[in-house]
């Protein structure tokens, strides 16, 4: 064994230390951020990469973010060469085409140097409550191009060893609502990546930089070997699956997501070229989100013990078609594709394996963010934005009923406590309970959705919706019945109630009530 090759015990110590760094980035942001979206709901993720941008560790955060961050630094380095980076730098970006997903998910990237040599990157992804655009909260249901969705930040150095580059920060803050809150969140991301840098340097001091670099390479190889082993266990063949978005977010018909999976020995190809063309509305997404969904499904079904890092992707090949909804080009709107289309990708892949591994699968669940975004202004002019997602009923399994009111697959954010909502926003939670009878029937019944009502306590509040499963219900498996559809209704204080579509924006008045009935899970097996 080489003097710079880690033995199995040391390798395990290093692996866990790297994981701890990613976890600490997330915890630091949650403790330091100003926005409730980060400190309460935890809509953020964190990662460490090697000097080439290959993932080496990730926190227990949000699957759609984590898969994307496998690509972010690699794409960043194509625009900002390594020789341009300096110790103390912190770069910010949100461009979907630079290893990204949608504009609100802003990445802070800090290069880490050891004895003058670039060895790693610390990455903090945080969902900013506003990044500009035509609608407060930066979800624009009527967007028809990328520029309507908000501020597009190409890689921009905001922090240096000398401190914050104020003029660059001011450019950002001048183009977003809630500037003071955004500044607090930006500083939290910068501080969190600094903590990771200190931890990484301490690890190198304890074990030596050469050993750490070689250990990272070993970890990539171990993950590759385990991923190949997992793929080998799947019978060779071609498997096809499809699922549908409710519509194109512009009043059109359901939109197909189709996958053709080819298993050959220890390699797998996921071909999405038969997926529908790019659409007018903001539910397009990026090839990086397609990769995140593929990676999630493989690990969930076949390799939950595979260490998540760059080595996992070596045996997996992903094809998307330029001009499709999964590879639409930089000019298309994508804000909803991040958490709506990613879930349809995952469901299409799960359905491809439905007849091969029904005992491994759940029926259809709340594979939608169920997003309601309330925005308004305080009397002093400060913007306030509540970004709240709503879980639904989990799909039933071969051995049990589905769980009620949770989130599945690509999403993993928490609820904002009712007390925080009522303290921070012009809203009151009128009631909250399970949505009785919403789970699909079957030998095992789908989980129940939730039933929640918001009462508006401010004079004027903007409400944006972004949810799916309002037209096409969560599916049953093996003869089980589908769950009930997602539904949102407004009960105005001075007129008749009306239902909201899945992607829209309306203005509410004081006393109006918004009622959310999230979807139930699909049933499993015939009753």
C-alpha positions in Angstrom: 0.0 0.0 0.0 1.3 3.4 -1.0 2.3 5.8 1.8 -0.4 8.2 0.5 -3.1 5.6 0.1 -5.7 5.5 3.0 -6.2 2.3 4.8 -9.9 1.2 5.2 -10.2 2.6 8.7 -8.7 6.0 7.8 -10.8 6.1 4.7 -13.9 5.7 6.8 -12.8 8.5 9.1 -12.2 10.8 6.2 -15.5 9.9 4.5 -17.4 10.8 7.6 -15.5 14.0 8.2 -16.3 15.1 4.6 -20.0 14.3 5.2 -19.9 16.2 8.5 -18.6 19.3 6.6 -21.6 19.3 4.2 -24.0 18.8 7.1 -22.4 21.7 9.0 -22.8 24.0 6.0 -26.5 23.4 6.0 -26.8 23.8 9.8 -24.8 27.1 9.7 -27.0 28.6 7.1 -30.2 27.6 9.0 -28.8 29.2 12.2 -27.5 32.4 10.5 -30.1 33.1 7.7 -32.7 35.8 8.1 -35.5 34.3 5.9 -37.9 31.8 7.5 -37.7 29.9 4.2 -34.1 28.9 5.2 -34.1 29.0 9.0 -37.4 27.2 9.4 -38.3 25.3 6.3 -34.7 24.4 5.4 -35.0 24.9 1.7 -31.3 24.5 1.1 -28.6 21.9 0.5 -24.8 21.7 0.8 -22.0 19.8 -0.7 -18.2 19.4 -0.9 -16.5 18.6 -4.2 -12.9 17.8 -5.2 -10.7 20.2 -7.2 -12.4 19.1 -10.5 -15.9 19.8 -9.2 -16.8 16.1 -8.7 -19.1 15.6 -5.7 -17.3 14.1 -2.6 -20.0 14.5 0.1 -23.5 16.0 0.6 -25.7 16.8 3.4 -29.0 15.0 4.2 -30.9 17.7 2.3 -33.0 17.8 -0.8 -32.5 15.1 -3.6 -33.2 17.5 -6.5 -30.6 19.9 -5.2 -28.0 17.2 -4.4 -28.1 15.7 -7.9 -27.8 19.2 -9.5 -24.7 20.0 -7.3 -23.0 17.0 -8.9 -22.7 19.2 -11.9 -22.6 22.8 -10.7 -18.9 23.2 -9.9 -17.9 21.3 -13.1 -19.9 23.7 -15.2 -18.7 26.7 -13.1 -15.1 25.8 -13.9 -15.8 25.9 -17.6 -16.6 29.6 -17.2 -14.2 30.5 -14.4 -10.9 28.5 -14.9 -9.2 27.3 -11.8 -6.2 29.6 -12.3 -8.5 32.6 -11.9 -9.5 31.5 -8.4 -7.9 32.8 -5.2 -8.0 31.8 -1.5 -10.9 33.6 0.2 -13.0 33.8 -3.0 -16.8 33.2 -2.8 -18.6 33.1 -6.1 -22.4 33.2 -6.5 -24.4 32.0 -9.4 -28.0 30.8 -10.3 -27.9 30.3 -14.1 -29.8 27.1 -14.8 -27.4 26.3 -17.7 -24.4 26.4 -15.3 -25.2 23.1 -13.6 -28.4 24.5 -12.2 -32.1 24.1 -11.9 -34.0 27.4 -11.4 -33.1 31.0 -10.5 -34.3 31.0 -6.8 -31.8 28.3 -5.9 -28.6 30.4 -5.6 -25.2 28.6 -5.1 -22.3 30.0 -3.2 -19.0 28.4 -4.2 -15.8 28.7 -2.2 -12.6 27.2 -3.5 -10.4 25.7 -0.8 -6.6 25.9 -1.2 -4.1 23.9 0.8 -0.5 25.1 0.7 -1.3 27.1 -2.5 -2.9 24.1 -4.2 -6.6 24.0 -5.1 -8.0 20.8 -3.4 -11.7 21.2 -2.9 -14.8 23.4 -3.1 -17.5 24.1 -0.5 -21.0 24.7 -2.0 -24.0 26.2 -0.3 -27.3 26.2 -2.2 -30.0 28.3 -0.7 -33.5 29.1 -2.0 -33.8 32.9 -1.9 -37.3 34.1 -1.1 -37.1 36.5 -4.0 -34.7 37.0 -7.0 -36.7 39.7 -8.7 -38.9 39.1 -11.7 -42.5 40.1 -12.6 -44.1 38.6 -9.5 -43.1 38.8 -5.8 -41.4 35.6 -4.8 -40.0 35.1 -8.4 -42.5 32.4 -9.4 -44.1 33.8 -12.5 -46.8 31.5 -13.9 -47.2 33.6 -17.0 -43.5 33.7 -17.8 -42.7 32.9 -21.4 -39.0 33.5 -21.3 -36.1 33.2 -18.8 -35.8 36.9 -18.2 -39.3 37.3 -16.8 -38.3 35.0 -13.9 -35.8 37.3 -12.2 -32.2 38.2 -11.8 -29.9 35.9 -13.7 -26.5 35.7 -11.9 -23.7 34.4 -14.0 -20.6 33.4 -11.9 -19.9 36.5 -9.8 -17.2 36.9 -7.2 -18.9 38.6 -4.2 -16.4 37.6 -1.5 -12.6 37.8 -1.4 -9.9 37.4 1.3 -10.3 41.2 1.9 -14.0 40.9 2.5 -17.2 41.6 0.6 -17.0 43.3 -2.8 -19.8 45.7 -1.9 -20.5 47.1 -5.4 -21.3 43.6 -6.7 -23.4 42.8 -3.7 -25.3 46.0 -4.3 -26.0 45.1 -7.9 -27.7 41.9 -6.6 -29.6 43.7 -3.8 -30.9 46.4 -6.2 -32.7 43.8 -8.2 -34.5 41.7 -5.6 -37.3 42.4 -3.2 -36.5 42.2 0.5 -32.9 43.4 0.1 -32.1 43.3 3.9 -33.3 39.7 4.2 -31.5 38.7 1.0 -28.3 40.3 2.4 -28.6 38.3 5.6 -29.0 35.0 3.6 -26.0 35.8 1.4 -23.8 36.5 4.4 -25.1 33.2 6.0 -24.0 31.3 2.9 -20.6 32.9 2.9 -20.1 32.2 6.6 -21.2 28.5 6.1 -18.7 27.9 3.4 -16.0 29.4 5.5 -16.8 27.0 8.3 -16.4 24.1 5.8 -13.0 25.5 4.6 -11.7 25.5 8.2 -12.9 21.9 8.7 -11.3 20.8 5.5 -8.0 22.4 6.4 -8.0 20.8 9.8 -8.6 17.4 8.1 -5.6 18.0 5.8 -3.5 19.0 8.8 -4.4 15.8 10.6 -3.8 13.4 7.7 -1.8 15.2 5.1 -3.1 16.9 1.9 -1.7 14.1 -0.4 -3.5 11.4 1.5 -6.7 13.4 1.5 -6.6 13.9 -2.2 -5.9 10.2 -2.8 -8.6 9.2 -0.3 -11.1 11.3 -2.3 -10.1 9.4 -5.4 -10.5 6.1 -3.6 -14.0 7.1 -2.5 -15.0 7.8 -6.1 -13.7 4.4 -7.1 -15.6 2.6 -4.3 -18.9 4.4 -5.3 -18.4 3.5 -8.9 -17.8 -0.2 -8.0 -20.9 -0.3 -5.9 -23.0 1.4 -8.5 -21.8 -1.1 -11.1 -22.7 -3.9 -8.7 -26.2 -2.5 -8.2 -26.8 -2.2 -12.0 -25.5 -5.8 -12.5 -28.3 -7.0 -10.3 -30.9 -5.6 -12.8 -31.7 -8.1 -15.6 -30.3 -6.9 -18.9 -33.0 -5.5 -21.1 -35.0 -2.4 -22.2 -37.6 -0.9 -19.8 -39.9 2.0 -20.7 -42.0 4.3 -18.5 -43.9 7.5 -18.8 -45.8 10.0 -16.6 -47.5 13.3 -17.4 -47.5 16.8 -16.1 -51.0 18.2 -15.8 -50.5 20.8 -18.5 -48.0 23.1 -20.1 -48.6 25.9 -17.5 -50.2 27.9 -20.4 -53.6 26.3 -20.7 -52.5 23.3 -22.8 -52.9 19.6 -22.6 -50.9 17.1 -20.3 -47.2 16.9 -21.2 -45.5 13.5 -21.4 -42.2 12.6 -19.8 -40.9 9.3 -21.4 -37.9 7.3 -20.5 -36.3 4.3 -22.2 -33.8 2.5 -19.9 -31.2 0.1 -21.3 -29.4 -2.2 -18.9 -26.3 -3.8 -20.3 -24.1 -5.6 -17.8 -22.9 -3.0 -15.3 -23.9 0.1 -17.2 -27.3 1.8 -17.6 -28.6 4.3 -20.1 -31.6 6.5 -19.5 -32.9 7.9 -22.7 -35.4 10.8 -22.5 -35.4 11.7 -26.2 -39.0 10.7 -26.7 -40.1 13.2 -24.0 -42.3 16.1 -25.1 -41.0 19.3 -26.6 -40.3 22.4 -24.5 -43.4 24.2 -23.4 -44.5 27.8 -23.2 -44.9 27.9 -19.4 -42.3 27.7 -16.6 -42.2 23.9 -16.1 -39.3 23.2 -18.4 -36.2 22.0 -16.7 -32.5 21.2 -17.3 -30.6 18.1 -18.1 -29.0 18.4 -14.7 -32.4 17.9 -13.0 -32.9 14.8 -15.2 -29.6 13.5 -13.9 -30.6 14.3 -10.3 -33.8 12.3 -10.8 -32.0 9.3 -12.3 -29.5 9.2 -9.6 -32.2 9.4 -6.9 -34.2 6.5 -8.3 -31.2 4.2 -8.8 -30.1 4.7 -5.2 -33.6 4.4 -3.8 -34.3 1.1 -5.6 -31.0 -0.6 -5.9 -28.2 1.0 -3.9 -29.1 3.0 -0.8 -25.8 2.1 0.7 -23.8 3.6 -2.2 -21.8 6.6 -1.0 -23.0 9.6 -3.0 -20.2 11.1 -5.0 -18.9 11.6 -8.5 -18.0 8.0 -8.9 -21.7 7.0 -8.9 -22.3 8.6 -12.3 -19.5 6.8 -14.2 -21.7 3.8 -15.2 -24.8 5.8 -15.8 -25.5 7.6 -19.1 -28.3 10.1 -19.5 -29.6 11.4 -22.9 -31.9 14.3 -23.3 -33.0 15.9 -26.6 -32.2 19.6 -27.3 -35.5 21.4 -27.6 -37.4 19.1 -25.3 -38.9 20.0 -21.9 -35.8 18.4 -20.3 -33.3 20.4 -22.4 -35.1 23.5 -23.6 -32.3 26.0 -24.1 -31.2 28.8 -21.8 -34.1 31.2 -22.9 -37.0 29.1 -21.6 -38.7 29.6 -18.2 -37.9 26.9 -15.8 -38.9 27.9 -12.2 -41.6 25.2 -11.7 -39.6 22.4 -13.5 -37.3 22.2 -10.6 -39.8 20.5 -8.3 -42.6 19.5 -10.6 -41.0 18.1 -13.7 -38.2 16.5 -11.6 -40.9 14.5 -9.8 -42.5 13.4 -13.1 -39.1 12.2 -14.3 -38.7 10.1 -11.1 -42.2 8.7 -11.5 -41.6 7.8 -15.1 -38.5 5.8 -14.1 -40.3 4.1 -11.3 -43.1 3.1 -13.6 -40.5 1.6 -16.0 -39.5 -0.8 -13.3 -43.1 -1.4 -12.1 -43.5 -4.9 -13.5 -40.0 -6.0 -12.7 -39.9 -4.8 -9.0 -43.5 -4.1 -7.8 -42.5 -5.1 -4.3 -39.9 -2.3 -4.2 -42.2 0.5 -5.2 -44.9 2.6 -3.6 -48.0 3.7 -5.5 -48.2 7.3 -6.7 -47.8 9.9 -4.0 -47.6 13.7 -3.6 -45.0 14.1 -6.2 -45.5 17.9 -6.4 -44.4 20.7 -4.2 -48.0 21.8 -3.7 -46.6 25.3 -3.6 -48.5 28.4 -2.4 -46.4 31.5 -2.4 -47.9 34.5 -0.5 -46.3 37.9 -0.8 -47.0 41.4 0.5 -45.5 44.4 2.1 -45.4 45.6 5.7 -46.5 49.2 6.5 -42.9 50.3 6.4 -42.5 48.9 2.8 -40.6 45.8 3.7 -41.4 42.8 1.6 -42.6 39.6 3.1 -42.8 36.3 1.2 -44.1 33.0 2.5 -43.0 30.0 0.3 -45.0 27.1 1.7 -45.1 23.6 0.2 -47.8 21.1 1.1 -47.2 17.4 1.4 -49.9 14.8 0.6 -50.6 11.2 1.1 -47.8 8.7 0.5 -48.6 5.9 -1.9 -49.3 2.5 -0.4 -46.7 -0.4 -0.5 -46.9 -4.1 -0.8 -46.8 -4.5 3.0 -48.5 -1.4 4.4 -50.8 1.7 3.9 -49.3 5.0 2.8 -48.3 7.6 5.4 -50.4 10.8 5.7 -49.3 14.3 4.9 -45.7 14.0 3.9 -43.3 14.7 1.0 -41.7 12.0 -1.1 -38.9 11.5 -3.6 -37.2 14.6 -4.9 -38.4 17.0 -2.1 -37.4 17.2 1.5 -38.2 20.6 2.9 -40.0 21.1 6.3 -43.2 22.9 7.2 -43.0 26.5 8.4 -44.6 26.3 11.9 -48.0 28.0 12.1 -46.7 30.2 14.9 -44.0 31.5 12.6 -46.4 32.1 9.7 -48.7 34.1 11.9 -45.9 36.1 13.4 -44.0 36.9 10.2 -46.7 37.2 7.6 -50.1 38.8 7.0 -51.8 35.4 7.4 -53.6 33.3 10.0 -53.9 29.5 9.9 -57.7 29.0 10.2 -57.5 25.3 10.6 -55.4 22.2 9.6 -56.3 18.6 9.6 -56.0 15.4 7.5 -58.1 15.2 4.3 -60.2 12.3 5.2 -60.9 9.7 2.5 -58.4 11.1 0.0 -56.2 8.0 -0.1 -56.8 5.5 -2.9 -58.5 2.2 -2.1 -56.7 -1.1 -2.3 -55.4 -4.1 -0.4 -53.3 -1.3 1.3 -54.8 2.2 1.2 -53.0 5.3 0.1 -52.1 7.9 2.7 -54.4 10.9 3.4 -53.6 14.4 2.2 -53.8 17.5 4.3 -56.6 20.1 4.6 -55.4 23.5 5.5 -56.9 27.0 5.4 -55.2 30.4 5.4 -57.0 33.6 6.4 -55.5 36.8 4.9 -54.9 39.5 7.6 -53.3 42.1 5.3 -54.8 44.6 2.9 -53.3 43.2 -0.3 -51.5 39.9 -0.7 -50.3 38.3 -3.9 -50.8 34.5 -4.1 -48.9 32.3 -6.6 -49.6 28.6 -7.1 -47.3 26.0 -8.5 -48.6 22.5 -8.1 -49.4 19.3 -10.0 -51.6 16.3 -9.5 -54.7 18.5 -9.9 -55.6 16.9 -13.3 -53.8 13.5 -13.3 -54.1 11.8 -9.9 -51.4 9.9 -8.0 -51.6 6.4 -9.5 -52.4 3.1 -7.9 -50.2 0.0 -8.3 -51.1 -3.6 -8.8 -54.8 -2.9 -9.1 -55.0 -0.2 -6.4 -57.1 2.9 -6.9 -55.7 6.4 -7.5 -55.6 9.1 -4.8 -57.8 12.2 -4.9 -56.6 15.2 -6.8 -54.8 18.3 -5.4 -57.2 21.2 -5.1 -57.0 24.9 -3.9 -60.0 27.1 -3.5 -60.3 30.8 -2.6 -63.3 31.9 -0.5 -63.4 35.7 -0.9 -64.8 37.8 1.8 -67.2 39.6 -0.6 -67.9 37.2 -3.5 -68.4 33.6 -4.6 -65.7 30.9 -4.0 -63.5 29.9 -6.9 -61.0 27.2 -7.6 -57.4 28.0 -8.6 -55.5 26.2 -11.4 -52.1 24.7 -10.6 -50.1 27.6 -12.0 -51.5 31.1 -11.5 -51.3 34.4 -9.7 -54.1 36.2 -8.0 -54.5 39.1 -5.6 -56.2 38.5 -2.2 -57.9 41.0 0.2 -58.1 41.1 4.0 -60.5 38.4 5.2 -60.2 36.1 2.1 -59.6 32.4 2.9 -57.5 30.1 0.9 -58.3 26.4 1.3 -55.7 23.7 0.4 -56.7 20.1 -0.1 -53.5 18.1 -1.0 -53.7 14.9 -3.0 -54.0 11.5 -1.4 -51.7 8.6 -2.2 -52.5 5.8 -4.6 -53.6 2.4 -3.2 -51.7 -0.9 -3.7 -53.3 -4.1 -4.8 -57.0 -4.9 -5.4 -59.3 -4.6 -2.4 
